Amino acid sequence: MSTFEQEDLWRSAKALSSDKAASTVLDRLEQRFIDEWRQSDPEDLGGRDAAYFMVRAIAAFRGELNALASEPDITRFNSRLKRAN
């Protein structure tokens, strides 16, 4: 991936990670699956697991998006550390 493409990807990730609509959608989905888990029959292990895994998937998505959005900051910080040594 070219430097320009990488920078464009970082900008897009940063914009998406701070976008109120995207955050609201993820919050709603997360709450929906938490509610599904809470209201599910304790005997419905498949349904409960599916809801749990969806909550985990949303958390993983948020984590990866935030990591991608902060890559340029981390890269700059690491570059400064290398120059200081």
MIGUPA-204475 format. One record per residue: x, y, z of N, C-alpha, C, CB in turn; residue number from 1; residue in three letters. Coordinates in Angstrom, 1 decimal. Glycine has a CB too. Layout:
{nc1 X | nc2 Y | nc3 Z | cac1 X | cac2 Y | cac3 Z | cc1 X | cc2 Y | cc3 Z | cbc1 X | cbc2 Y | cbc3 Z | n NUM | res Ala}
...
END
This chain:
{nc1 0.9 | nc2 -1.2 | nc3 0.0 | cac1 0.0 | cac2 0.0 | cac3 0.0 | cc1 0.9 | cc2 1.2 | cc3 0.0 | cbc1 -1.0 | cbc2 0.0 | cbc3 1.2 | n 1 | res Met}
{nc1 0.6 | nc2 2.2 | nc3 -0.9 | cac1 1.4 | cac2 3.4 | cac3 -1.0 | cc1 1.2 | cc2 4.3 | cc3 0.3 | cbc1 1.0 | cbc2 4.2 | cbc3 -2.2 | n 2 | res Ser}
{nc1 2.1 | nc2 5.2 | nc3 0.5 | cac1 2.0 | cac2 6.1 | cac3 1.6 | cc1 0.7 | cc2 6.9 | cc3 1.6 | cbc1 3.3 | cbc2 7.0 | cbc3 1.7 | n 3 | res Thr}
{nc1 0.4 | nc2 7.4 | nc3 0.4 | cac1 -0.8 | cac2 8.1 | cac3 0.2 | cc1 -2.1 | cc2 7.3 | cc3 0.6 | cbc1 -1.0 | cbc2 8.6 | cbc3 -1.2 | n 4 | res Phe}
{nc1 -2.1 | nc2 6.1 | nc3 0.2 | cac1 -3.2 | cac2 5.2 | cac3 0.5 | cc1 -3.3 | cc2 4.9 | cc3 2.0 | cbc1 -3.1 | cbc2 3.9 | cbc3 -0.3 | n 5 | res Glu}
{nc1 -2.1 | nc2 4.7 | nc3 2.6 | cac1 -2.1 | cac2 4.5 | cac3 4.0 | cc1 -2.6 | cc2 5.7 | cc3 4.8 | cbc1 -0.7 | cbc2 4.1 | cbc3 4.5 | n 6 | res Gln}
{nc1 -2.2 | nc2 6.8 | nc3 4.4 | cac1 -2.6 | cac2 8.1 | cac3 5.1 | cc1 -4.1 | cc2 8.3 | cc3 4.9 | cbc1 -1.8 | cbc2 9.3 | cbc3 4.6 | n 7 | res Glu}
{nc1 -4.6 | nc2 8.0 | nc3 3.7 | cac1 -6.0 | cac2 8.1 | cac3 3.5 | cc1 -6.8 | cc2 7.1 | cc3 4.3 | cbc1 -6.4 | cbc2 7.8 | cbc3 2.0 | n 8 | res Asp}
{nc1 -6.3 | nc2 5.9 | nc3 4.5 | cac1 -6.9 | cac2 4.9 | cac3 5.4 | cc1 -6.9 | cc2 5.4 | cc3 6.8 | cbc1 -6.2 | cbc2 3.6 | cbc3 5.3 | n 9 | res Leu}
{nc1 -5.8 | nc2 5.9 | nc3 7.3 | cac1 -5.8 | cac2 6.5 | cac3 8.6 | cc1 -6.8 | cc2 7.6 | cc3 8.8 | cbc1 -4.4 | cbc2 7.0 | cbc3 9.0 | n 10 | res Trp}
{nc1 -6.9 | nc2 8.5 | nc3 7.9 | cac1 -7.9 | cac2 9.6 | cac3 8.0 | cc1 -9.3 | cc2 9.1 | cc3 8.0 | cbc1 -7.7 | cbc2 10.6 | cbc3 6.8 | n 11 | res Arg}
{nc1 -9.6 | nc2 8.1 | nc3 7.2 | cac1 -10.9 | cac2 7.5 | cac3 7.2 | cc1 -11.2 | cc2 6.8 | cc3 8.5 | cbc1 -11.1 | cbc2 6.5 | cbc3 6.0 | n 12 | res Ser}
{nc1 -10.3 | nc2 6.1 | nc3 9.0 | cac1 -10.5 | cac2 5.4 | cac3 10.3 | cc1 -10.7 | cc2 6.4 | cc3 11.4 | cbc1 -9.3 | cbc2 4.5 | cbc3 10.6 | n 13 | res Ala}
{nc1 -9.9 | nc2 7.5 | nc3 11.4 | cac1 -10.0 | cac2 8.5 | cac3 12.5 | cc1 -11.4 | cc2 9.2 | cc3 12.4 | cbc1 -8.9 | cbc2 9.6 | cbc3 12.3 | n 14 | res Lys}
{nc1 -11.9 | nc2 9.5 | nc3 11.2 | cac1 -13.2 | cac2 10.1 | cac3 11.0 | cc1 -14.3 | cc2 9.1 | cc3 11.4 | cbc1 -13.4 | cbc2 10.5 | cbc3 9.5 | n 15 | res Ala}
{nc1 -14.2 | nc2 7.9 | nc3 11.1 | cac1 -15.2 | cac2 6.9 | cac3 11.5 | cc1 -15.2 | cc2 6.7 | cc3 13.0 | cbc1 -15.0 | cbc2 5.6 | cbc3 10.7 | n 16 | res Leu}
{nc1 -14.0 | nc2 6.6 | nc3 13.6 | cac1 -14.0 | cac2 6.4 | cac3 15.0 | cc1 -14.5 | cc2 7.5 | cc3 15.8 | cbc1 -12.5 | cbc2 6.1 | cbc3 15.4 | n 17 | res Ser}
{nc1 -14.6 | nc2 8.7 | nc3 15.3 | cac1 -15.1 | cac2 9.9 | cac3 16.0 | cc1 -16.5 | cc2 10.3 | cc3 15.5 | cbc1 -14.2 | cbc2 11.1 | cbc3 15.9 | n 18 | res Ser}
{nc1 -17.0 | nc2 9.5 | nc3 14.5 | cac1 -18.3 | cac2 9.8 | cac3 14.0 | cc1 -19.5 | cc2 9.5 | cc3 14.9 | cbc1 -18.5 | cbc2 9.1 | cbc3 12.6 | n 19 | res Asp}
{nc1 -20.3 | nc2 10.4 | nc3 15.2 | cac1 -21.4 | cac2 10.2 | cac3 16.2 | cc1 -22.4 | cc2 9.2 | cc3 15.7 | cbc1 -22.1 | cbc2 11.5 | cbc3 16.5 | n 20 | res Lys}
{nc1 -22.7 | nc2 9.2 | nc3 14.4 | cac1 -23.7 | cac2 8.3 | cac3 13.9 | cc1 -23.2 | cc2 6.8 | cc3 14.0 | cbc1 -24.1 | cbc2 8.6 | cbc3 12.4 | n 21 | res Ala}
{nc1 -21.9 | nc2 6.6 | nc3 13.6 | cac1 -21.3 | cac2 5.3 | cac3 13.7 | cc1 -21.3 | cc2 4.8 | cc3 15.1 | cbc1 -19.9 | cbc2 5.3 | cbc3 13.1 | n 22 | res Ala}
{nc1 -20.9 | nc2 5.7 | nc3 16.0 | cac1 -20.8 | cac2 5.3 | cac3 17.4 | cc1 -22.2 | cc2 5.0 | cc3 18.0 | cbc1 -20.3 | cbc2 6.5 | cbc3 18.2 | n 23 | res Ser}
{nc1 -23.2 | nc2 5.8 | nc3 17.6 | cac1 -24.6 | cac2 5.5 | cac3 18.0 | cc1 -25.1 | cc2 4.1 | cc3 17.5 | cbc1 -25.5 | cbc2 6.6 | cbc3 17.5 | n 24 | res Thr}
{nc1 -24.8 | nc2 3.8 | nc3 16.2 | cac1 -25.2 | cac2 2.5 | cac3 15.7 | cc1 -24.5 | cc2 1.4 | cc3 16.4 | cbc1 -24.8 | cbc2 2.4 | cbc3 14.2 | n 25 | res Val}
{nc1 -23.3 | nc2 1.5 | nc3 16.7 | cac1 -22.6 | cac2 0.5 | cac3 17.5 | cc1 -23.1 | cc2 0.3 | cc3 18.9 | cbc1 -21.1 | cbc2 0.7 | cbc3 17.5 | n 26 | res Leu}
{nc1 -23.4 | nc2 1.5 | nc3 19.5 | cac1 -24.0 | cac2 1.5 | cac3 20.9 | cc1 -25.4 | cc2 0.8 | cc3 20.9 | cbc1 -24.1 | cbc2 2.9 | cbc3 21.4 | n 27 | res Asp}
{nc1 -26.2 | nc2 1.1 | nc3 19.9 | cac1 -27.5 | cac2 0.5 | cac3 19.8 | cc1 -27.4 | cc2 -1.0 | cc3 19.5 | cbc1 -28.3 | cbc2 1.1 | cbc3 18.6 | n 28 | res Arg}
{nc1 -26.5 | nc2 -1.4 | nc3 18.6 | cac1 -26.4 | cac2 -2.9 | cac3 18.4 | cc1 -25.9 | cc2 -3.6 | cc3 19.6 | cbc1 -25.4 | cbc2 -3.1 | cbc3 17.2 | n 29 | res Leu}
{nc1 -24.9 | nc2 -3.0 | nc3 20.3 | cac1 -24.4 | cac2 -3.6 | cac3 21.5 | cc1 -25.5 | cc2 -3.7 | cc3 22.6 | cbc1 -23.2 | cbc2 -2.8 | cbc3 22.1 | n 30 | res Glu}
{nc1 -26.3 | nc2 -2.7 | nc3 22.7 | cac1 -27.3 | cac2 -2.8 | cac3 23.7 | cc1 -28.4 | cc2 -3.8 | cc3 23.3 | cbc1 -28.0 | cbc2 -1.4 | cbc3 23.9 | n 31 | res Gln}
{nc1 -28.7 | nc2 -3.9 | nc3 22.0 | cac1 -29.7 | cac2 -4.9 | cac3 21.6 | cc1 -29.2 | cc2 -6.3 | cc3 21.9 | cbc1 -29.9 | cbc2 -4.7 | cbc3 20.0 | n 32 | res Arg}
{nc1 -27.9 | nc2 -6.6 | nc3 21.7 | cac1 -27.5 | cac2 -7.9 | cac3 22.0 | cc1 -27.3 | cc2 -8.2 | cc3 23.4 | cbc1 -26.1 | cbc2 -8.2 | cbc3 21.3 | n 33 | res Phe}
{nc1 -27.0 | nc2 -7.2 | nc3 24.2 | cac1 -27.0 | cac2 -7.4 | cac3 25.7 | cc1 -28.4 | cc2 -7.7 | cc3 26.2 | cbc1 -26.4 | cbc2 -6.1 | cbc3 26.4 | n 34 | res Ile}
{nc1 -29.4 | nc2 -6.9 | nc3 25.7 | cac1 -30.8 | cac2 -7.2 | cac3 26.0 | cc1 -31.2 | cc2 -8.6 | cc3 25.6 | cbc1 -31.7 | cbc2 -6.1 | cbc3 25.4 | n 35 | res Asp}
{nc1 -30.8 | nc2 -9.0 | nc3 24.4 | cac1 -31.2 | cac2 -10.3 | cac3 23.9 | cc1 -30.6 | cc2 -11.4 | cc3 24.9 | cbc1 -30.7 | cbc2 -10.6 | cbc3 22.5 | n 36 | res Glu}
{nc1 -29.4 | nc2 -11.2 | nc3 25.3 | cac1 -28.7 | cac2 -12.1 | cac3 26.2 | cc1 -29.5 | cc2 -12.2 | cc3 27.5 | cbc1 -27.2 | cbc2 -11.8 | cbc3 26.4 | n 37 | res Trp}
{nc1 -29.8 | nc2 -11.0 | nc3 28.1 | cac1 -30.5 | cac2 -10.9 | cac3 29.4 | cc1 -31.9 | cc2 -11.5 | cc3 29.3 | cbc1 -30.6 | cbc2 -9.5 | cbc3 29.8 | n 38 | res Arg}
{nc1 -32.5 | nc2 -11.3 | nc3 28.2 | cac1 -33.9 | cac2 -11.8 | cac3 28.1 | cc1 -34.0 | cc2 -13.2 | cc3 27.6 | cbc1 -34.7 | cbc2 -10.9 | cbc3 27.3 | n 39 | res Gln}
{nc1 -32.9 | nc2 -13.8 | nc3 27.2 | cac1 -33.0 | cac2 -15.2 | cac3 26.7 | cc1 -33.2 | cc2 -16.2 | cc3 27.7 | cbc1 -31.7 | cbc2 -15.5 | cbc3 25.9 | n 40 | res Ser}
{nc1 -33.8 | nc2 -17.3 | nc3 27.3 | cac1 -34.0 | cac2 -18.5 | cac3 28.2 | cc1 -32.7 | cc2 -19.0 | cc3 28.6 | cbc1 -34.9 | cbc2 -19.5 | cbc3 27.5 | n 41 | res Asp}
{nc1 -32.4 | nc2 -19.3 | nc3 29.8 | cac1 -31.1 | cac2 -19.8 | cac3 30.3 | cc1 -30.8 | cc2 -21.1 | cc3 29.6 | cbc1 -31.1 | cbc2 -20.0 | cbc3 31.8 | n 42 | res Pro}
{nc1 -31.8 | nc2 -21.8 | nc3 29.1 | cac1 -31.6 | cac2 -23.1 | cac3 28.4 | cc1 -31.2 | cc2 -22.9 | cc3 27.0 | cbc1 -32.8 | cbc2 -24.0 | cbc3 28.5 | n 43 | res Glu}
{nc1 -31.4 | nc2 -21.7 | nc3 26.4 | cac1 -31.0 | cac2 -21.4 | cac3 25.0 | cc1 -29.6 | cc2 -21.1 | cc3 24.9 | cbc1 -31.9 | cbc2 -20.3 | cbc3 24.5 | n 44 | res Asp}
{nc1 -28.7 | nc2 -22.1 | nc3 25.1 | cac1 -27.3 | cac2 -21.8 | cac3 25.1 | cc1 -26.8 | cc2 -21.2 | cc3 23.7 | cbc1 -26.5 | cbc2 -23.1 | cbc3 25.4 | n 45 | res Leu}
{nc1 -27.3 | nc2 -21.7 | nc3 22.6 | cac1 -26.9 | cac2 -21.2 | cac3 21.3 | cc1 -27.3 | cc2 -19.7 | cc3 21.1 | cbc1 -27.6 | cbc2 -22.0 | cbc3 20.2 | n 46 | res Gly}
{nc1 -28.5 | nc2 -19.3 | nc3 21.5 | cac1 -28.9 | cac2 -18.0 | cac3 21.4 | cc1 -28.1 | cc2 -17.0 | cc3 22.3 | cbc1 -30.4 | cbc2 -17.8 | cbc3 21.7 | n 47 | res Gly}
{nc1 -27.8 | nc2 -17.5 | nc3 23.5 | cac1 -27.1 | cac2 -16.7 | cac3 24.5 | cc1 -25.6 | cc2 -16.6 | cc3 24.0 | cbc1 -27.1 | cbc2 -17.4 | cbc3 25.9 | n 48 | res Arg}
{nc1 -25.1 | nc2 -17.6 | nc3 23.5 | cac1 -23.7 | cac2 -17.6 | cac3 23.0 | cc1 -23.6 | cc2 -16.6 | cc3 21.8 | cbc1 -23.2 | cbc2 -18.9 | cbc3 22.6 | n 49 | res Asp}
{nc1 -24.6 | nc2 -16.7 | nc3 20.9 | cac1 -24.6 | cac2 -15.8 | cac3 19.7 | cc1 -24.7 | cc2 -14.3 | cc3 20.2 | cbc1 -25.8 | cbc2 -16.1 | cbc3 18.8 | n 50 | res Ala}
{nc1 -25.5 | nc2 -14.0 | nc3 21.1 | cac1 -25.6 | cac2 -12.6 | cac3 21.6 | cc1 -24.3 | cc2 -12.2 | cc3 22.2 | cbc1 -26.8 | cbc2 -12.5 | cbc3 22.6 | n 51 | res Ala}
{nc1 -23.7 | nc2 -13.1 | nc3 23.0 | cac1 -22.4 | cac2 -12.8 | cac3 23.7 | cc1 -21.3 | cc2 -12.5 | cc3 22.6 | cbc1 -22.0 | cbc2 -13.9 | cbc3 24.6 | n 52 | res Tyr}
{nc1 -21.3 | nc2 -13.4 | nc3 21.6 | cac1 -20.2 | cac2 -13.2 | cac3 20.6 | cc1 -20.4 | cc2 -12.0 | cc3 19.8 | cbc1 -20.2 | cbc2 -14.5 | cbc3 19.7 | n 53 | res Phe}
{nc1 -21.7 | nc2 -11.6 | nc3 19.6 | cac1 -21.9 | cac2 -10.3 | cac3 18.9 | cc1 -21.4 | cc2 -9.1 | cc3 19.7 | cbc1 -23.4 | cbc2 -10.2 | cbc3 18.5 | n 54 | res Met}
{nc1 -21.7 | nc2 -9.1 | nc3 21.0 | cac1 -21.2 | cac2 -8.0 | cac3 21.8 | cc1 -19.6 | cc2 -8.0 | cc3 21.8 | cbc1 -21.6 | cbc2 -8.2 | cbc3 23.3 | n 55 | res Val}
{nc1 -19.0 | nc2 -9.2 | nc3 21.8 | cac1 -17.6 | cac2 -9.3 | cac3 21.7 | cc1 -17.1 | cc2 -8.8 | cc3 20.3 | cbc1 -17.1 | cbc2 -10.7 | cbc3 21.9 | n 56 | res Arg}
{nc1 -17.8 | nc2 -9.1 | nc3 19.3 | cac1 -17.4 | cac2 -8.7 | cac3 17.9 | cc1 -17.5 | cc2 -7.1 | cc3 17.8 | cbc1 -18.3 | cbc2 -9.3 | cbc3 16.9 | n 57 | res Ala}
{nc1 -18.5 | nc2 -6.5 | nc3 18.4 | cac1 -18.6 | cac2 -5.1 | cac3 18.3 | cc1 -17.5 | cc2 -4.5 | cc3 19.1 | cbc1 -20.0 | cbc2 -4.6 | cbc3 19.0 | n 58 | res Ile}
{nc1 -17.1 | nc2 -5.0 | nc3 20.2 | cac1 -16.0 | cac2 -4.5 | cac3 21.0 | cc1 -14.7 | cc2 -4.7 | cc3 20.2 | cbc1 -15.8 | cbc2 -5.2 | cbc3 22.4 | n 59 | res Ala}
{nc1 -14.5 | nc2 -5.8 | nc3 19.5 | cac1 -13.3 | cac2 -6.0 | cac3 18.7 | cc1 -13.3 | cc2 -5.0 | cc3 17.5 | cbc1 -13.3 | cbc2 -7.5 | cbc3 18.2 | n 60 | res Ala}
{nc1 -14.4 | nc2 -4.8 | nc3 16.9 | cac1 -14.5 | cac2 -3.8 | cac3 15.8 | cc1 -14.0 | cc2 -2.4 | cc3 16.3 | cbc1 -15.9 | cbc2 -3.7 | cbc3 15.2 | n 61 | res Phe}
{nc1 -14.6 | nc2 -2.0 | nc3 17.4 | cac1 -14.2 | cac2 -0.7 | cac3 18.0 | cc1 -12.7 | cc2 -0.6 | cc3 18.3 | cbc1 -15.0 | cbc2 -0.4 | cbc3 19.3 | n 62 | res Arg}
{nc1 -12.2 | nc2 -1.7 | nc3 18.9 | cac1 -10.8 | cac2 -1.7 | cac3 19.2 | cc1 -9.9 | cc2 -1.6 | cc3 18.0 | cbc1 -10.5 | cbc2 -3.0 | cbc3 20.0 | n 63 | res Gly}
{nc1 -10.2 | nc2 -2.4 | nc3 17.0 | cac1 -9.4 | cac2 -2.4 | cac3 15.8 | cc1 -9.5 | cc2 -1.0 | cc3 15.1 | cbc1 -9.8 | cbc2 -3.5 | cbc3 14.8 | n 64 | res Glu}
{nc1 -10.7 | nc2 -0.4 | nc3 15.0 | cac1 -10.9 | cac2 0.9 | cac3 14.4 | cc1 -10.1 | cc2 1.9 | cc3 15.2 | cbc1 -12.4 | cbc2 1.3 | cbc3 14.4 | n 65 | res Leu}
{nc1 -10.1 | nc2 1.9 | nc3 16.5 | cac1 -9.4 | cac2 2.9 | cac3 17.3 | cc1 -7.9 | cc2 2.7 | cc3 17.1 | cbc1 -9.7 | cbc2 2.8 | cbc3 18.7 | n 66 | res Asn}
{nc1 -7.4 | nc2 1.4 | nc3 17.0 | cac1 -6.0 | cac2 1.1 | cac3 16.8 | cc1 -5.6 | cc2 1.7 | cc3 15.4 | cbc1 -5.7 | cbc2 -0.4 | cbc3 16.9 | n 67 | res Ala}
{nc1 -6.4 | nc2 1.4 | nc3 14.4 | cac1 -6.0 | cac2 1.9 | cac3 13.1 | cc1 -6.0 | cc2 3.5 | cc3 13.1 | cbc1 -7.0 | cbc2 1.4 | cbc3 12.0 | n 68 | res Leu}
{nc1 -7.0 | nc2 4.1 | nc3 13.7 | cac1 -7.1 | cac2 5.5 | cac3 13.8 | cc1 -5.9 | cc2 6.2 | cc3 14.5 | cbc1 -8.4 | cbc2 6.0 | cbc3 14.4 | n 69 | res Ala}
{nc1 -5.3 | nc2 5.5 | nc3 15.4 | cac1 -4.2 | cac2 6.0 | cac3 16.2 | cc1 -2.8 | cc2 5.6 | cc3 15.7 | cbc1 -4.3 | cbc2 5.6 | cbc3 17.7 | n 70 | res Ser}
{nc1 -2.8 | nc2 4.8 | nc3 14.7 | cac1 -1.5 | cac2 4.3 | cac3 14.1 | cc1 -0.5 | cc2 5.5 | cc3 13.8 | cbc1 -1.7 | cbc2 3.5 | cbc3 12.9 | n 71 | res Glu}
{nc1 -1.0 | nc2 6.6 | nc3 13.1 | cac1 -0.1 | cac2 7.6 | cac3 12.8 | cc1 0.5 | cc2 8.3 | cc3 14.0 | cbc1 -0.8 | cbc2 8.7 | cbc3 11.9 | n 72 | res Pro}
{nc1 -0.3 | nc2 8.4 | nc3 15.1 | cac1 0.3 | cac2 9.0 | cac3 16.3 | cc1 1.3 | cc2 8.1 | cc3 16.9 | cbc1 -0.9 | cbc2 9.3 | cbc3 17.3 | n 73 | res Asp}
{nc1 1.1 | nc2 6.8 | nc3 16.9 | cac1 2.0 | cac2 5.9 | cac3 17.4 | cc1 3.3 | cc2 5.9 | cc3 16.6 | cbc1 1.4 | cbc2 4.5 | cbc3 17.5 | n 74 | res Ile}
{nc1 3.2 | nc2 5.9 | nc3 15.3 | cac1 4.3 | cac2 5.9 | cac3 14.4 | cc1 5.2 | cc2 7.2 | cc3 14.6 | cbc1 3.9 | cbc2 5.9 | cbc3 12.9 | n 75 | res Thr}
{nc1 4.5 | nc2 8.3 | nc3 14.8 | cac1 5.2 | cac2 9.6 | cac3 15.0 | cc1 6.0 | cc2 9.5 | cc3 16.4 | cbc1 4.3 | cbc2 10.8 | cbc3 15.0 | n 76 | res Arg}
{nc1 5.3 | nc2 9.0 | nc3 17.4 | cac1 5.9 | cac2 8.9 | cac3 18.7 | cc1 7.1 | cc2 8.0 | cc3 18.7 | cbc1 4.8 | cbc2 8.3 | cbc3 19.7 | n 77 | res Phe}
{nc1 7.0 | nc2 6.8 | nc3 18.0 | cac1 8.1 | cac2 5.9 | cac3 17.9 | cc1 9.3 | cc2 6.5 | cc3 17.1 | cbc1 7.7 | cbc2 4.6 | cbc3 17.2 | n 78 | res Asn}
{nc1 9.0 | nc2 7.3 | nc3 16.1 | cac1 10.0 | cac2 8.0 | cac3 15.3 | cc1 10.8 | cc2 8.9 | cc3 16.2 | cbc1 9.4 | cbc2 8.7 | cbc3 14.1 | n 79 | res Ser}
{nc1 10.1 | nc2 9.7 | nc3 17.1 | cac1 10.7 | cac2 10.6 | cac3 18.0 | cc1 11.6 | cc2 9.9 | cc3 19.0 | cbc1 9.7 | cbc2 11.4 | cbc3 18.7 | n 80 | res Arg}
{nc1 11.1 | nc2 8.7 | nc3 19.4 | cac1 12.0 | cac2 7.9 | cac3 20.4 | cc1 13.2 | cc2 7.4 | cc3 19.7 | cbc1 11.2 | cbc2 6.7 | cbc3 20.9 | n 81 | res Leu}
{nc1 13.2 | nc2 7.0 | nc3 18.5 | cac1 14.3 | cac2 6.5 | cac3 17.7 | cc1 15.3 | cc2 7.7 | cc3 17.5 | cbc1 14.0 | cbc2 5.9 | cbc3 16.4 | n 82 | res Lys}
{nc1 14.8 | nc2 8.9 | nc3 17.2 | cac1 15.7 | cac2 10.0 | cac3 17.0 | cc1 16.4 | cc2 10.5 | cc3 18.3 | cbc1 14.9 | cbc2 11.2 | cbc3 16.4 | n 83 | res Arg}
{nc1 15.7 | nc2 10.3 | nc3 19.4 | cac1 16.2 | cac2 10.7 | cac3 20.7 | cc1 17.4 | cc2 9.8 | cc3 21.1 | cbc1 15.1 | cbc2 10.7 | cbc3 21.7 | n 84 | res Ala}
{nc1 17.4 | nc2 8.6 | nc3 20.7 | cac1 18.5 | cac2 7.7 | cac3 21.1 | cc1 19.7 | cc2 7.8 | cc3 20.3 | cbc1 18.0 | cbc2 6.3 | cbc3 21.1 | n 85 | res Asn}
END
